[in-house]
């Protein structure tokens, strides 16, 4: 069904449809501008919050990494200390040394 501007039903006369135009007044323009501004603000806040969260997680991971590196270095130092003590004990056994009391008495 086509709605027309003219009230005639004569055959052969071209009838025009009702004009469909959108008119935006100053109040509508303010409302649309406010909506766009609010959407952009929400987008900015979401992005900055996400960025801050990622930075916080990254900082936590860096702290964990530094603690693990310190633990590894401590463990390596302890392993070297224990290894050197065992080497000293095996070298002493290989020298067949006598206790000091026995040498003084003789």
C-alpha positions as CSV (number, residue, x, y, z in Angstrom):
1,X,0.0,0.0,0.0
2,X,1.4,3.4,-1.0
3,X,0.2,6.5,0.8
4,X,0.1,9.6,-1.4
5,X,-0.1,13.3,-1.0
6,X,-2.9,13.7,-3.5
7,X,-6.4,12.7,-3.0
8,X,-7.1,11.8,-6.7
9,X,-7.6,8.4,-8.1
10,X,-7.4,9.3,-11.8
11,X,-5.6,6.8,-13.9
12,X,-2.4,8.1,-15.6
13,X,-1.6,10.8,-13.0
14,X,1.6,10.0,-11.1
15,X,1.0,10.2,-7.5
16,X,3.8,11.1,-5.1
17,X,4.4,9.2,-1.9
18,X,4.5,11.0,1.4
19,X,7.8,12.7,2.0
20,X,9.8,10.9,4.7
21,X,12.4,13.3,6.1
22,X,14.0,13.2,9.5
23,X,14.3,16.5,11.2
24,X,16.6,17.0,14.1
25,X,16.0,19.9,16.4
26,X,18.4,21.4,18.9
27,X,17.2,19.2,21.8
28,X,17.6,16.0,19.8
29,X,21.1,17.1,18.7
30,X,22.1,17.8,22.3
31,X,20.8,14.4,23.3
32,X,22.6,12.6,20.5
33,X,25.8,14.5,21.4
34,X,25.5,13.5,25.0
35,X,25.0,9.9,24.1
36,X,28.1,9.8,21.9
37,X,30.1,11.6,24.6
38,X,28.9,9.0,27.2
39,X,29.8,6.1,25.0
40,X,33.3,7.5,24.3
41,X,33.8,8.1,28.1
42,X,32.8,4.5,28.9
43,X,35.1,3.2,26.2
44,X,38.0,5.2,27.6
45,X,37.3,4.1,31.2
46,X,37.1,0.5,30.1
47,X,40.4,0.7,28.3
48,X,42.2,2.5,31.1
49,X,40.9,0.0,33.7
50,X,42.0,-2.9,31.5
51,X,45.5,-1.3,31.1
52,X,45.9,-0.8,34.8
53,X,44.8,-4.4,35.5
54,X,47.4,-5.7,33.1
55,X,50.1,-3.5,34.6
56,X,49.2,-4.8,38.1
57,X,49.4,-8.4,36.9
58,X,52.7,-7.8,35.2
59,X,54.1,-6.3,38.3
60,X,53.0,-9.3,40.4
61,X,54.7,-11.6,37.9
62,X,57.9,-9.6,38.0
63,X,58.0,-9.8,41.8
64,X,57.4,-13.6,41.6
65,X,60.2,-13.9,39.0
66,X,62.7,-12.0,41.1
67,X,61.8,-14.1,44.2
68,X,62.3,-17.3,42.2
69,X,65.6,-16.1,40.9
70,X,66.8,-15.3,44.5
71,X,65.7,-18.7,45.6
72,X,67.6,-20.3,42.7
73,X,70.7,-18.4,43.5
74,X,70.5,-19.4,47.2
75,X,69.9,-23.1,46.3
76,X,72.9,-23.0,43.9
77,X,75.1,-21.5,46.7
78,X,73.9,-24.2,49.2
79,X,74.6,-26.9,46.6
80,X,78.1,-25.7,46.0
81,X,78.7,-25.5,49.8
82,X,77.6,-29.0,50.4
83,X,79.5,-30.3,47.4
84,X,82.7,-28.6,48.6
85,X,82.2,-30.1,52.1
86,X,81.9,-33.6,50.6
87,X,85.0,-33.1,48.5
88,X,87.0,-32.0,51.6
89,X,85.9,-35.1,53.5
90,X,86.9,-37.4,50.7
91,X,90.3,-35.7,50.4
92,X,90.9,-36.1,54.1
93,X,90.0,-39.8,53.9
94,X,92.4,-40.2,51.0
95,X,95.4,-38.6,52.9
96,X,95.2,-41.2,55.7
97,X,95.9,-38.7,58.4
98,X,96.2,-39.8,62.0
99,X,94.6,-37.8,64.8
100,X,96.8,-35.2,66.5
101,X,96.7,-37.0,69.9
102,X,98.4,-40.1,68.5
103,X,101.4,-38.2,67.0
104,X,102.0,-36.2,70.2
105,X,102.2,-39.4,72.4
106,X,104.7,-41.1,70.1
